[in-house]
Amino acid sequence: MTTKLIVIYDQPENAAAFFKHYEQVHSPLVKKTPGLQRLVLNRIAGDIFGGAAPYIAIAEMDYPDRETFDAAMKSSENQAVGKDLMSFAKGKVKVLIAQSDE
Amino acid sequence: MTTKLIVIYDQPENAAAFFKHYEQVHSPLVKKTPGLQRLVLNRIAGDIFGGAAPYIAIAEMDYPDRETFDAAMKSSENQAVGKDLMSFAKGKVKVLIAQSDE
């Protein structure tokens, strides 16, 4: 059963700066975490009912099982990810653990 | 570019009843929407920092492009999906449109 880290980003002050940092700095760090199978950034385009969306993006990082996930979270590579996350999204992010049957 | 419907479910009063309804009633309705490529239910296991997670699950419905997505949203099959959603998650759900480069 796939274990995922799901990161939900609140709307930032500057969307262009957010995506630039995510793509140029954050994403390359995430891709170094051991055991990562898949990284997807879902860019939120809006609310289905036409209102403003509370979030700008939802990122998913897939690991093949909980053991690999736990090892990745404890890795030095992930410490760099966490440090970078706090540099651009502190107080504006939810970091959740999820399981899916993918 | 994949267009997704991302549905974020708040914690329900009864988690077991929520998952039973989702799997036995809601998921089969979603799978009837025209053009659907993929349906995934991510079950939230917790917050990475050890706290309680605000959400019980995040569902993703993938369509191959925005045109197919828009047609699916307008379909009679999706009207049944929306009606069912309101029967078990009214006021406890965010329904967002997203784009990903998957």
N, CA and C atoms of all chains as a GROMACS GRO file, in nm:
protein
  612
    1MET      N    1   0.085  -0.120   0.000
    1MET     CA    2   0.000   0.000   0.000
    1MET      C    3   0.088   0.125   0.000
    2THR      N    4   0.066   0.207  -0.098
    2THR     CA    5   0.145   0.331  -0.110
    2THR      C    6   0.126   0.420   0.013
    3THR      N    7   0.235   0.468   0.067
    3THR     CA    8   0.229   0.570   0.173
    3THR      C    9   0.275   0.702   0.112
    4LYS      N   10   0.195   0.805   0.134
    4LYS     CA   11   0.222   0.935   0.072
    4LYS      C   12   0.242   1.042   0.177
    5LEU      N   13   0.325   1.138   0.142
    5LEU     CA   14   0.326   1.264   0.213
    5LEU      C   15   0.245   1.360   0.126
    6ILE      N   16   0.142   1.418   0.185
    6ILE     CA   17   0.059   1.514   0.112
    6ILE      C   18   0.078   1.650   0.177
    7VAL      N   19   0.122   1.745   0.098
    7VAL     CA   20   0.152   1.879   0.150
    7VAL      C   21   0.055   1.978   0.086
    8ILE      N   22  -0.022   2.044   0.170
    8ILE     CA   23  -0.125   2.137   0.124
    8ILE      C   24  -0.078   2.279   0.152
    9TYR      N   25  -0.063   2.355   0.046
    9TYR     CA   26  -0.010   2.491   0.057
    9TYR      C   27  -0.122   2.594   0.053
   10ASP      N   28  -0.126   2.679   0.157
   10ASP     CA   29  -0.219   2.792   0.156
   10ASP      C   30  -0.179   2.890   0.045
   11GLN      N   31  -0.272   2.978   0.009
   11GLN     CA   32  -0.241   3.081  -0.090
   11GLN      C   33  -0.126   3.167  -0.037
   12PRO      N   34  -0.020   3.183  -0.115
   12PRO     CA   35   0.092   3.266  -0.071
   12PRO      C   36   0.069   3.412  -0.108
   13GLU      N   37   0.158   3.498  -0.061
   13GLU     CA   38   0.146   3.640  -0.098
   13GLU      C   39   0.177   3.659  -0.246
   14ASN      N   40   0.271   3.579  -0.297
   14ASN     CA   41   0.315   3.595  -0.436
   14ASN      C   42   0.318   3.458  -0.504
   15ALA      N   43   0.218   3.432  -0.586
   15ALA     CA   44   0.206   3.299  -0.647
   15ALA      C   45   0.322   3.268  -0.741
   16ALA      N   46   0.364   3.366  -0.818
   16ALA     CA   47   0.473   3.342  -0.913
   16ALA      C   48   0.602   3.306  -0.838
   17ALA      N   49   0.630   3.378  -0.729
   17ALA     CA   50   0.749   3.350  -0.649
   17ALA      C   51   0.738   3.213  -0.585
   18PHE      N   52   0.618   3.177  -0.541
   18PHE     CA   53   0.595   3.045  -0.481
   18PHE      C   54   0.631   2.934  -0.580
   19PHE      N   55   0.575   2.940  -0.700
   19PHE     CA   56   0.599   2.833  -0.798
   19PHE      C   57   0.744   2.830  -0.844
   20LYS      N   58   0.806   2.948  -0.855
   20LYS     CA   59   0.946   2.952  -0.895
   20LYS      C   60   1.033   2.883  -0.790
   21HIS      N   61   1.009   2.914  -0.663
   21HIS     CA   62   1.088   2.850  -0.557
   21HIS      C   63   1.059   2.701  -0.551
   22TYR      N   64   0.932   2.665  -0.563
   22TYR     CA   65   0.896   2.522  -0.556
   22TYR      C   66   0.969   2.444  -0.665
   23GLU      N   67   0.966   2.495  -0.785
   23GLU     CA   68   1.023   2.421  -0.899
   23GLU      C   69   1.175   2.422  -0.902
   24GLN      N   70   1.232   2.538  -0.870
   24GLN     CA   71   1.378   2.551  -0.885
   24GLN      C   72   1.456   2.504  -0.763
   25VAL      N   73   1.395   2.513  -0.645
   25VAL     CA   74   1.469   2.478  -0.523
   25VAL      C   75   1.406   2.357  -0.450
   26HIS      N   76   1.276   2.366  -0.423
   26HIS     CA   77   1.214   2.265  -0.336
   26HIS      C   78   1.202   2.128  -0.403
   27SER      N   79   1.148   2.127  -0.523
   27SER     CA   80   1.128   2.000  -0.594
   27SER      C   81   1.258   1.920  -0.612
   28PRO      N   82   1.370   1.983  -0.651
   28PRO     CA   83   1.495   1.907  -0.662
   28PRO      C   84   1.540   1.845  -0.530
   29LEU      N   85   1.513   1.914  -0.418
   29LEU     CA   86   1.548   1.858  -0.287
   29LEU      C   87   1.462   1.736  -0.255
   30VAL      N   88   1.331   1.749  -0.281
   30VAL     CA   89   1.239   1.637  -0.254
   30VAL      C   90   1.280   1.514  -0.334
   31LYS      N   91   1.320   1.536  -0.458
   31LYS     CA   92   1.354   1.422  -0.545
   31LYS      C   93   1.478   1.346  -0.499
   32LYS      N   94   1.553   1.404  -0.406
   32LYS     CA   95   1.671   1.335  -0.352
   32LYS      C   96   1.637   1.243  -0.235
   33THR      N   97   1.515   1.251  -0.182
   33THR     CA   98   1.483   1.168  -0.065
   33THR      C   99   1.481   1.021  -0.106
   34PRO      N  100   1.540   0.935  -0.023
   34PRO     CA  101   1.555   0.794  -0.062
   34PRO      C  102   1.421   0.720  -0.070
   35GLY      N  103   1.402   0.647  -0.180
   35GLY     CA  104   1.282   0.564  -0.193
   35GLY      C  105   1.164   0.632  -0.261
   36LEU      N  106   1.179   0.761  -0.293
   36LEU     CA  107   1.066   0.833  -0.355
   36LEU      C  108   1.029   0.769  -0.489
   37GLN      N  109   0.900   0.740  -0.504
   37GLN     CA  110   0.853   0.679  -0.630
   37GLN      C  111   0.795   0.779  -0.726
   38ARG      N  112   0.737   0.886  -0.669
   38ARG     CA  113   0.659   0.976  -0.755
   38ARG      C  114   0.642   1.108  -0.680
   39LEU      N  115   0.656   1.217  -0.752
   39LEU     CA  116   0.628   1.350  -0.696
   39LEU      C  117   0.535   1.421  -0.792
   40VAL      N  118   0.423   1.467  -0.741
   40VAL     CA  119   0.327   1.538  -0.825
   40VAL      C  120   0.288   1.668  -0.757
   41LEU      N  121   0.285   1.775  -0.834
   41LEU     CA  122   0.232   1.901  -0.783
   41LEU      C  123   0.100   1.929  -0.854
   42ASN      N  124  -0.005   1.932  -0.774
   42ASN     CA  125  -0.138   1.966  -0.826
   42ASN      C  126  -0.160   2.116  -0.803
   43ARG      N  127  -0.169   2.190  -0.911
   43ARG     CA  128  -0.192   2.334  -0.902
   43ARG      C  129  -0.343   2.359  -0.896
   44ILE      N  130  -0.387   2.424  -0.790
   44ILE     CA  131  -0.531   2.446  -0.773
   44ILE      C  132  -0.576   2.561  -0.862
   45ALA      N  133  -0.672   2.534  -0.948
   45ALA     CA  134  -0.720   2.634  -1.042
   45ALA      C  135  -0.842   2.709  -0.989
   46GLY      N  136  -0.910   2.650  -0.892
   46GLY     CA  137  -1.028   2.716  -0.838
   46GLY      C  138  -1.118   2.618  -0.765
   47ASP      N  139  -1.226   2.673  -0.712
   47ASP     CA  140  -1.327   2.593  -0.645
   47ASP      C  141  -1.433   2.557  -0.748
   48ILE      N  142  -1.488   2.436  -0.739
   48ILE     CA  143  -1.584   2.391  -0.840
   48ILE      C  144  -1.710   2.478  -0.839
   49PHE      N  145  -1.737   2.542  -0.725
   49PHE     CA  146  -1.857   2.625  -0.715
   49PHE      C  147  -1.830   2.770  -0.756
   50GLY      N  148  -1.706   2.795  -0.805
   50GLY     CA  149  -1.676   2.927  -0.858
   50GLY      C  150  -1.610   3.022  -0.761
   51GLY      N  151  -1.597   2.982  -0.636
   51GLY     CA  152  -1.535   3.069  -0.537
   51GLY      C  153  -1.383   3.060  -0.541
   52ALA      N  154  -1.319   3.136  -0.454
   52ALA     CA  155  -1.173   3.133  -0.443
   52ALA      C  156  -1.132   3.007  -0.368
   53ALA      N  157  -1.024   2.947  -0.413
   53ALA     CA  158  -0.974   2.827  -0.346
   53ALA      C  159  -0.885   2.867  -0.228
   54PRO      N  160  -0.895   2.796  -0.117
   54PRO     CA  161  -0.813   2.831   0.000
   54PRO      C  162  -0.666   2.791  -0.018
   55TYR      N  163  -0.642   2.704  -0.113
   55TYR     CA  164  -0.506   2.651  -0.131
   55TYR      C  165  -0.455   2.682  -0.272
   56ILE      N  166  -0.324   2.698  -0.283
   56ILE     CA  167  -0.265   2.720  -0.415
   56ILE      C  168  -0.221   2.591  -0.479
   57ALA      N  169  -0.182   2.493  -0.396
   57ALA     CA  170  -0.129   2.369  -0.451
   57ALA      C  171  -0.134   2.257  -0.348
   58ILE      N  172  -0.139   2.134  -0.400
   58ILE     CA  173  -0.130   2.014  -0.316
   58ILE      C  174  -0.024   1.925  -0.379
   59ALA      N  175   0.083   1.900  -0.303
   59ALA     CA  176   0.190   1.814  -0.352
   59ALA      C  177   0.176   1.675  -0.294
   60GLU      N  178   0.212   1.576  -0.374
   60GLU     CA  179   0.207   1.437  -0.328
   60GLU      C  180   0.343   1.371  -0.352
   61MET      N  181   0.392   1.307  -0.248
   61MET     CA  182   0.516   1.231  -0.259
   61MET      C  183   0.486   1.087  -0.222
   62ASP      N  184   0.505   0.997  -0.319
   62ASP     CA  185   0.468   0.856  -0.297
   62ASP      C  186   0.590   0.772  -0.263
   63TYR      N  187   0.571   0.687  -0.161
   63TYR     CA  188   0.672   0.587  -0.124
   63TYR      C  189   0.601   0.451  -0.125
   64PRO      N  190   0.675   0.344  -0.156
   64PRO     CA  191   0.610   0.214  -0.179
   64PRO      C  192   0.546   0.151  -0.056
   65ASP      N  193   0.595   0.187   0.064
   65ASP     CA  194   0.537   0.130   0.185
   65ASP      C  195   0.574   0.219   0.304
   66ARG      N  196   0.517   0.189   0.418
   66ARG     CA  197   0.536   0.275   0.535
   66ARG      C  198   0.682   0.273   0.585
   67GLU      N  199   0.745   0.156   0.572
   67GLU     CA  200   0.884   0.144   0.618
   67GLU      C  201   0.976   0.237   0.537
   68THR      N  202   0.961   0.234   0.406
   68THR     CA  203   1.041   0.321   0.319
   68THR      C  204   1.010   0.467   0.347
   69PHE      N  205   0.882   0.495   0.367
   69PHE     CA  206   0.839   0.632   0.400
   69PHE      C  207   0.905   0.681   0.528
   70ASP      N  208   0.900   0.599   0.632
   70ASP     CA  209   0.957   0.639   0.761
   70ASP      C  210   1.108   0.663   0.749
   71ALA      N  211   1.176   0.576   0.674
   71ALA     CA  212   1.320   0.592   0.654
   71ALA      C  213   1.350   0.722   0.578
   72ALA      N  214   1.267   0.751   0.478
   72ALA     CA  215   1.285   0.874   0.401
   72ALA      C  216   1.267   0.997   0.489
   73MET      N  217   1.166   0.993   0.577
   73MET     CA  218   1.139   1.109   0.663
   73MET      C  219   1.256   1.137   0.757
   74LYS      N  220   1.324   1.030   0.797
   74LYS     CA  221   1.436   1.046   0.892
   74LYS      C  222   1.569   1.077   0.823
   75SER      N  223   1.570   1.077   0.692
   75SER     CA  224   1.696   1.091   0.618
   75SER      C  225   1.751   1.234   0.625
   76SER      N  226   1.881   1.245   0.601
   76SER     CA  227   1.943   1.378   0.598
   76SER      C  228   1.890   1.459   0.480
   77GLU      N  229   1.859   1.387   0.370
   77GLU     CA  230   1.802   1.456   0.254
   77GLU      C  231   1.669   1.523   0.292
   78ASN      N  232   1.591   1.454   0.376
   78ASN     CA  233   1.461   1.511   0.413
   78ASN      C  234   1.475   1.625   0.514
   79GLN      N  235   1.580   1.625   0.589
   79GLN     CA  236   1.604   1.739   0.678
   79GLN      C  237   1.623   1.865   0.594
   80ALA      N  238   1.691   1.850   0.482
   80ALA     CA  239   1.710   1.965   0.392
   80ALA      C  240   1.576   2.009   0.332
   81VAL      N  241   1.489   1.910   0.302
   81VAL     CA  242   1.356   1.942   0.250
   81VAL      C  243   1.276   2.022   0.353
   82GLY      N  244   1.279   1.973   0.478
   82GLY     CA  245   1.204   2.039   0.585
   82GLY      C  246   1.253   2.181   0.611
   83LYS      N  247   1.382   2.196   0.609
   83LYS     CA  248   1.441   2.328   0.632
   83LYS      C  249   1.398   2.425   0.520
   84ASP      N  250   1.404   2.374   0.397
   84ASP     CA  251   1.363   2.460   0.285
   84ASP      C  252   1.214   2.493   0.292
   85LEU      N  253   1.133   2.393   0.329
   85LEU     CA  254   0.988   2.416   0.340
   85LEU      C  255   0.959   2.531   0.436
   86MET      N  256   1.028   2.530   0.550
   86MET     CA  257   1.005   2.636   0.649
   86MET      C  258   1.051   2.774   0.598
   87SER      N  259   1.145   2.772   0.501
   87SER     CA  260   1.196   2.899   0.448
   87SER      C  261   1.095   2.971   0.359
   88PHE      N  262   1.001   2.894   0.300
   88PHE     CA  263   0.908   2.961   0.207
   88PHE      C  264   0.761   2.937   0.238
   89ALA      N  265   0.730   2.847   0.334
   89ALA     CA  266   0.588   2.817   0.359
   89ALA      C  267   0.555   2.802   0.507
   90LYS      N  268   0.640   2.849   0.595
   90LYS     CA  269   0.616   2.834   0.739
   90LYS      C  270   0.482   2.896   0.779
   91GLY      N  271   0.401   2.819   0.850
   91GLY     CA  272   0.273   2.869   0.896
   91GLY      C  273   0.165   2.870   0.788
   92LYS      N  274   0.203   2.827   0.666
   92LYS     CA  275   0.106   2.830   0.555
   92LYS      C  276   0.100   2.694   0.486
   93VAL      N  277   0.114   2.588   0.564
   93VAL     CA  278   0.123   2.457   0.501
   93VAL      C  279   0.071   2.350   0.598
   94LYS      N  280   0.006   2.249   0.542
   94LYS     CA  281  -0.032   2.129   0.618
   94LYS      C  282   0.049   2.013   0.561
   95VAL      N  283   0.106   1.932   0.648
   95VAL     CA  284   0.187   1.819   0.603
   95VAL      C  285   0.124   1.692   0.659
   96LEU      N  286   0.063   1.614   0.572
   96LEU     CA  287  -0.016   1.499   0.616
   96LEU      C  288   0.040   1.367   0.563
   97ILE      N  289   0.020   1.262   0.641
   97ILE     CA  290   0.056   1.127   0.599
   97ILE      C  291  -0.071   1.059   0.550
   98ALA      N  292  -0.062   0.994   0.435
   98ALA     CA  293  -0.181   0.928   0.380
   98ALA      C  294  -0.146   0.792   0.325
   99GLN      N  295  -0.248   0.708   0.315
   99GLN     CA  296  -0.231   0.579   0.250
   99GLN      C  297  -0.334   0.566   0.140
  100SER      N  298  -0.288   0.511   0.027
  100SER     CA  299  -0.381   0.487  -0.083
  100SER      C  300  -0.354   0.350  -0.140
  101ASP      N  301  -0.454   0.297  -0.208
  101ASP     CA  302  -0.442   0.161  -0.262
  101ASP      C  303  -0.392   0.162  -0.406
  102GLU      N  304  -0.330   0.272  -0.447
  102GLU     CA  305  -0.274   0.279  -0.583
  102GLU      C  306  -0.168   0.171  -0.601
  103MET      N  307  -0.245   1.812  -2.043
  103MET     CA  308  -0.230   1.831  -1.899
  103MET      C  309  -0.352   1.777  -1.826
  104THR      N  310  -0.326   1.690  -1.732
  104THR     CA  311  -0.436   1.629  -1.657
  104THR      C  312  -0.514   1.734  -1.578
  105THR      N  313  -0.646   1.729  -1.589
  105THR     CA  314  -0.730   1.812  -1.503
  105THR      C  315  -0.796   1.722  -1.400
  106LYS      N  316  -0.787   1.762  -1.275
  106LYS     CA  317  -0.837   1.679  -1.166
  106LYS      C  318  -0.946   1.749  -1.087
  107LEU      N  319  -1.037   1.670  -1.036
  107LEU     CA  320  -1.124   1.717  -0.930
  107LEU      C  321  -1.064   1.662  -0.801
  108ILE      N  322  -1.032   1.751  -0.709
  108ILE     CA  323  -0.976   1.710  -0.580
  108ILE      C  324  -1.079   1.743  -0.471
  109VAL      N  325  -1.121   1.638  -0.401
  109VAL     CA  326  -1.224   1.655  -0.299
  109VAL      C  327  -1.162   1.626  -0.162
  110ILE      N  328  -1.166   1.729  -0.076
  110ILE     CA  329  -1.104   1.719   0.056
  110ILE      C  330  -1.216   1.706   0.160
  111TYR      N  331  -1.214   1.594   0.230
  111TYR     CA  332  -1.320   1.564   0.326
  111TYR      C  333  -1.276   1.595   0.469
  112ASP      N  334  -1.353   1.680   0.538
  112ASP     CA  335  -1.329   1.703   0.680
  112ASP      C  336  -1.355   1.575   0.759
  113GLN      N  337  -1.302   1.571   0.881
  113GLN     CA  338  -1.328   1.456   0.968
  113GLN      C  339  -1.480   1.443   0.990
  114PRO      N  340  -1.535   1.325   0.965
  114PRO     CA  341  -1.678   1.306   0.986
  114PRO      C  342  -1.708   1.263   1.129
  115GLU      N  343  -1.834   1.256   1.163
  115GLU     CA  344  -1.869   1.209   1.298
  115GLU      C  345  -1.835   1.062   1.313
  116ASN      N  346  -1.854   0.986   1.205
  116ASN     CA  347  -1.834   0.841   1.211
  116ASN      C  348  -1.747   0.798   1.093
  117ALA      N  349  -1.620   0.771   1.121
  117ALA     CA  350  -1.526   0.738   1.013
  117ALA      C  351  -1.562   0.608   0.942
  118ALA      N  352  -1.605   0.509   1.017
  118ALA     CA  353  -1.638   0.380   0.955
  118ALA      C  354  -1.757   0.395   0.860
  119ALA      N  355  -1.858   0.471   0.903
  119ALA     CA  356  -1.975   0.494   0.818
  119ALA      C  357  -1.936   0.575   0.694
  120PHE      N  358  -1.845   0.670   0.713
  120PHE     CA  359  -1.797   0.750   0.600
  120PHE      C  360  -1.733   0.661   0.494
  121PHE      N  361  -1.638   0.577   0.533
  121PHE     CA  362  -1.568   0.495   0.435
  121PHE      C  363  -1.662   0.391   0.372
  122LYS      N  364  -1.754   0.339   0.451
  122LYS     CA  365  -1.850   0.242   0.396
  122LYS      C  366  -1.934   0.307   0.286
  123HIS      N  367  -1.985   0.427   0.314
  123HIS     CA  368  -2.066   0.495   0.214
  123HIS      C  369  -1.982   0.532   0.092
  124TYR      N  370  -1.861   0.582   0.118
  124TYR     CA  371  -1.774   0.621   0.007
  124TYR      C  372  -1.750   0.503  -0.088
  125GLU      N  373  -1.715   0.391  -0.030
  125GLU     CA  374  -1.678   0.274  -0.112
  125GLU      C  375  -1.797   0.205  -0.177
  126GLN      N  376  -1.906   0.195  -0.103
  126GLN     CA  377  -2.019   0.117  -0.154
  126GLN      C  378  -2.114   0.198  -0.240
  127VAL      N  379  -2.123   0.328  -0.216
  127VAL     CA  380  -2.220   0.411  -0.289
  127VAL      C  381  -2.151   0.517  -0.375
  128HIS      N  382  -2.063   0.597  -0.312
  128HIS     CA  383  -2.010   0.714  -0.383
  128HIS      C  384  -1.912   0.676  -0.494
  129SER      N  385  -1.816   0.593  -0.461
  129SER     CA  386  -1.714   0.555  -0.559
  129SER      C  387  -1.774   0.495  -0.687
  130PRO      N  388  -1.871   0.402  -0.676
  130PRO     CA  389  -1.931   0.348  -0.799
  130PRO      C  390  -1.998   0.455  -0.885
  131LEU      N  391  -2.056   0.557  -0.822
  131LEU     CA  392  -2.118   0.666  -0.899
  131LEU      C  393  -2.012   0.748  -0.971
  132VAL      N  394  -1.902   0.779  -0.900
  132VAL     CA  395  -1.794   0.857  -0.961
  132VAL      C  396  -1.739   0.785  -1.083
  133LYS      N  397  -1.725   0.654  -1.070
  133LYS     CA  398  -1.664   0.577  -1.179
  133LYS      C  399  -1.749   0.574  -1.306
  134LYS      N  400  -1.874   0.616  -1.295
  134LYS     CA  401  -1.962   0.622  -1.413
  134LYS      C  402  -1.946   0.753  -1.490
  135THR      N  403  -1.877   0.854  -1.433
  135THR     CA  404  -1.868   0.982  -1.504
  135THR      C  405  -1.784   0.966  -1.631
  136PRO      N  406  -1.831   1.026  -1.742
  136PRO     CA  407  -1.765   1.003  -1.871
  136PRO      C  408  -1.624   1.062  -1.877
  137GLY      N  409  -1.529   0.982  -1.924
  137GLY     CA  410  -1.393   1.032  -1.944
  137GLY      C  411  -1.300   1.013  -1.826
  138LEU      N  412  -1.352   0.963  -1.714
  138LEU     CA  413  -1.267   0.946  -1.595
  138LEU      C  414  -1.152   0.850  -1.624
  139GLN      N  415  -1.030   0.896  -1.592
  139GLN     CA  416  -0.912   0.812  -1.615
  139GLN      C  417  -0.867   0.739  -1.491
  140ARG      N  418  -0.892   0.800  -1.375
  140ARG     CA  419  -0.832   0.747  -1.252
  140ARG      C  420  -0.908   0.805  -1.135
  141LEU      N  421  -0.935   0.719  -1.037
  141LEU     CA  422  -0.995   0.764  -0.911
  141LEU      C  423  -0.910   0.709  -0.799
  142VAL      N  424  -0.864   0.797  -0.712
  142VAL     CA  425  -0.782   0.754  -0.599
  142VAL      C  426  -0.839   0.815  -0.472
  143LEU      N  427  -0.849   0.733  -0.367
  143LEU     CA  428  -0.885   0.785  -0.236
  143LEU      C  429  -0.762   0.776  -0.146
  144ASN      N  430  -0.715   0.892  -0.104
  144ASN     CA  431  -0.603   0.899  -0.011
  144ASN      C  432  -0.660   0.910   0.130
  145ARG      N  433  -0.636   0.807   0.210
  145ARG     CA  434  -0.686   0.808   0.348
  145ARG      C  435  -0.581   0.874   0.437
  146ILE      N  436  -0.620   0.980   0.505
  146ILE     CA  437  -0.524   1.054   0.587
  146ILE      C  438  -0.500   0.979   0.719
  147ALA      N  439  -0.373   0.947   0.742
  147ALA     CA  440  -0.336   0.870   0.862
  147ALA      C  441  -0.298   0.962   0.978
  148GLY      N  442  -0.262   1.085   0.947
  148GLY     CA  443  -0.223   1.176   1.054
  148GLY      C  444  -0.142   1.292   1.001
  149ASP      N  445  -0.103   1.378   1.093
  149ASP     CA  446  -0.019   1.493   1.061
  149ASP      C  447   0.126   1.450   1.084
  150ILE      N  448   0.217   1.497   0.999
  150ILE     CA  449   0.356   1.455   1.010
  150ILE      C  450   0.417   1.498   1.143
  151PHE      N  451   0.362   1.603   1.203
  151PHE     CA  452   0.416   1.652   1.329
  151PHE      C  453   0.349   1.586   1.450
  152GLY      N  454   0.263   1.486   1.423
  152GLY     CA  455   0.205   1.407   1.531
  152GLY      C  456   0.069   1.454   1.579
  153GLY      N  457   0.022   1.565   1.527
  153GLY     CA  458  -0.108   1.616   1.568
  153GLY      C  459  -0.223   1.549   1.494
  154ALA      N  460  -0.344   1.590   1.528
  154ALA     CA  461  -0.461   1.538   1.459
  154ALA      C  462  -0.473   1.602   1.322
  155ALA      N  463  -0.511   1.524   1.224
  155ALA     CA  464  -0.529   1.577   1.089
  155ALA      C  465  -0.668   1.638   1.076
  156PRO      N  466  -0.679   1.751   1.008
  156PRO     CA  467  -0.811   1.815   0.993
  156PRO      C  468  -0.901   1.742   0.895
  157TYR      N  469  -0.840   1.657   0.811
  157TYR     CA  470  -0.916   1.589   0.705
  157TYR      C  471  -0.908   1.438   0.722
  158ILE      N  472  -1.014   1.370   0.679
  158ILE     CA  473  -1.011   1.224   0.685
  158ILE      C  474  -0.961   1.164   0.553
  159ALA      N  475  -0.986   1.234   0.443
  159ALA     CA  476  -0.949   1.177   0.314
  159ALA      C  477  -0.943   1.285   0.207
  160ILE      N  478  -0.863   1.258   0.105
  160ILE     CA  479  -0.855   1.345  -0.013
  160ILE      C  480  -0.872   1.256  -0.134
  161ALA      N  481  -0.978   1.280  -0.210
  161ALA     CA  482  -1.004   1.199  -0.330
  161ALA      C  483  -0.958   1.276  -0.453
  162GLU      N  484  -0.909   1.203  -0.551
  162GLU     CA  485  -0.865   1.264  -0.677
  162GLU      C  486  -0.932   1.193  -0.793
  163MET      N  487  -0.990   1.271  -0.882
  163MET     CA  488  -1.050   1.218  -1.004
  163MET      C  489  -0.980   1.282  -1.123
  164ASP      N  490  -0.913   1.201  -1.203
  164ASP     CA  491  -0.833   1.254  -1.314
  164ASP      C  492  -0.908   1.243  -1.447
  165TYR      N  493  -0.902   1.352  -1.521
  165TYR     CA  494  -0.953   1.355  -1.658
  165TYR      C  495  -0.840   1.401  -1.750
  166PRO      N  496  -0.840   1.357  -1.875
  166PRO     CA  497  -0.722   1.381  -1.959
  166PRO      C  498  -0.699   1.526  -1.998
  167ASP      N  499  -0.804   1.607  -1.997
  167ASP     CA  500  -0.788   1.748  -2.032
  167ASP      C  501  -0.909   1.826  -1.981
  168ARG      N  502  -0.902   1.957  -1.992
  168ARG     CA  503  -1.006   2.041  -1.934
  168ARG      C  504  -1.141   2.023  -2.005
  169GLU      N  505  -1.135   2.000  -2.136
  169GLU     CA  506  -1.259   1.982  -2.212
  169GLU      C  507  -1.335   1.858  -2.163
  170THR      N  508  -1.264   1.748  -2.147
  170THR     CA  509  -1.326   1.625  -2.098
  170THR      C  510  -1.377   1.644  -1.955
  171PHE      N  511  -1.297   1.714  -1.874
  171PHE     CA  512  -1.336   1.744  -1.736
  171PHE      C  513  -1.466   1.822  -1.732
  172ASP      N  514  -1.472   1.930  -1.812
  172ASP     CA  515  -1.593   2.014  -1.812
  172ASP      C  516  -1.716   1.935  -1.857
  173ALA      N  517  -1.698   1.850  -1.958
  173ALA     CA  518  -1.810   1.768  -2.005
  173ALA      C  519  -1.855   1.671  -1.896
  174ALA      N  520  -1.758   1.614  -1.825
  174ALA     CA  521  -1.792   1.521  -1.717
  174ALA      C  522  -1.869   1.592  -1.607
  175MET      N  523  -1.826   1.713  -1.572
  175MET     CA  524  -1.893   1.787  -1.464
  175MET      C  525  -2.039   1.817  -1.499
  176LYS      N  526  -2.065   1.838  -1.629
  176LYS     CA  527  -2.201   1.872  -1.672
  176LYS      C  528  -2.289   1.750  -1.698
  177SER      N  529  -2.234   1.631  -1.688
  177SER     CA  530  -2.306   1.509  -1.725
  177SER      C  531  -2.413   1.472  -1.623
  178SER      N  532  -2.509   1.395  -1.669
  178SER     CA  533  -2.614   1.347  -1.577
  178SER      C  534  -2.553   1.254  -1.472
  179GLU      N  535  -2.450   1.179  -1.512
  179GLU     CA  536  -2.384   1.092  -1.415
  179GLU      C  537  -2.325   1.174  -1.300
  180ASN      N  538  -2.271   1.292  -1.334
  180ASN     CA  539  -2.210   1.374  -1.228
  180ASN      C  540  -2.315   1.442  -1.142
  181GLN      N  541  -2.432   1.464  -1.196
  181GLN     CA  542  -2.539   1.518  -1.112
  181GLN      C  543  -2.572   1.419  -1.000
  182ALA      N  544  -2.568   1.291  -1.033
  182ALA     CA  545  -2.592   1.188  -0.931
  182ALA      C  546  -2.479   1.187  -0.827
  183VAL      N  547  -2.356   1.210  -0.876
  183VAL     CA  548  -2.241   1.217  -0.783
  183VAL      C  549  -2.259   1.333  -0.686
  184GLY      N  550  -2.294   1.450  -0.740
  184GLY     CA  551  -2.310   1.569  -0.655
  184GLY      C  552  -2.423   1.553  -0.554
  185LYS      N  553  -2.530   1.492  -0.599
  185LYS     CA  554  -2.645   1.470  -0.508
  185LYS      C  555  -2.604   1.378  -0.394
  186ASP      N  556  -2.531   1.272  -0.431
  186ASP     CA  557  -2.486   1.179  -0.327
  186ASP      C  558  -2.387   1.246  -0.233
  187LEU      N  559  -2.297   1.326  -0.288
  187LEU     CA  560  -2.198   1.395  -0.204
  187LEU      C  561  -2.267   1.478  -0.097
  188MET      N  562  -2.372   1.550  -0.137
  188MET     CA  563  -2.442   1.635  -0.041
  188MET      C  564  -2.515   1.551   0.065
  189SER      N  565  -2.544   1.426   0.031
  189SER     CA  566  -2.616   1.340   0.127
  189SER      C  567  -2.528   1.294   0.243
  190PHE      N  568  -2.396   1.294   0.220
  190PHE     CA  569  -2.310   1.242   0.329
  190PHE      C  570  -2.197   1.336   0.370
  191ALA      N  571  -2.178   1.446   0.296
  191ALA     CA  572  -2.064   1.533   0.330
  191ALA      C  573  -2.097   1.681   0.318
  192LYS      N  574  -2.224   1.716   0.315
  192LYS     CA  575  -2.262   1.857   0.301
  192LYS      C  576  -2.200   1.943   0.411
  193GLY      N  577  -2.135   2.052   0.370
  193GLY     CA  578  -2.074   2.142   0.468
  193GLY      C  579  -1.943   2.092   0.526
  194LYS      N  580  -1.901   1.973   0.482
  194LYS     CA  581  -1.778   1.915   0.536
  194LYS      C  582  -1.684   1.873   0.424
  195VAL      N  583  -1.684   1.952   0.316
  195VAL     CA  584  -1.606   1.909   0.200
  195VAL      C  585  -1.563   2.030   0.118
  196LYS      N  586  -1.441   2.023   0.064
  196LYS     CA  587  -1.394   2.122  -0.033
  196LYS      C  588  -1.383   2.052  -0.167
  197VAL      N  589  -1.432   2.114  -0.273
  197VAL     CA  590  -1.426   2.054  -0.407
  197VAL      C  591  -1.348   2.148  -0.497
  198LEU      N  592  -1.226   2.107  -0.532
  198LEU     CA  593  -1.135   2.195  -0.603
  198LEU      C  594  -1.100   2.140  -0.741
  199ILE      N  595  -1.073   2.232  -0.833
  199ILE     CA  596  -1.024   2.196  -0.965
  199ILE      C  597  -0.873   2.216  -0.965
  200ALA      N  598  -0.801   2.117  -1.017
  200ALA     CA  599  -0.654   2.127  -1.018
  200ALA      C  600  -0.600   2.082  -1.151
  201GLN      N  601  -0.478   2.128  -1.178
  201GLN     CA  602  -0.406   2.080  -1.297
  201GLN      C  603  -0.271   2.026  -1.254
  202SER      N  604  -0.234   1.915  -1.313
  202SER     CA  605  -0.103   1.859  -1.284
  202SER      C  606  -0.038   1.816  -1.415
  203ASP      N  607   0.092   1.806  -1.412
  203ASP     CA  608   0.165   1.770  -1.534
  203ASP      C  609   0.188   1.620  -1.545
  204GLU      N  610   0.112   1.542  -1.471
  204GLU     CA  611   0.125   1.396  -1.478
  204GLU      C  612   0.095   1.347  -1.618
   0.00000   0.00000   0.00000
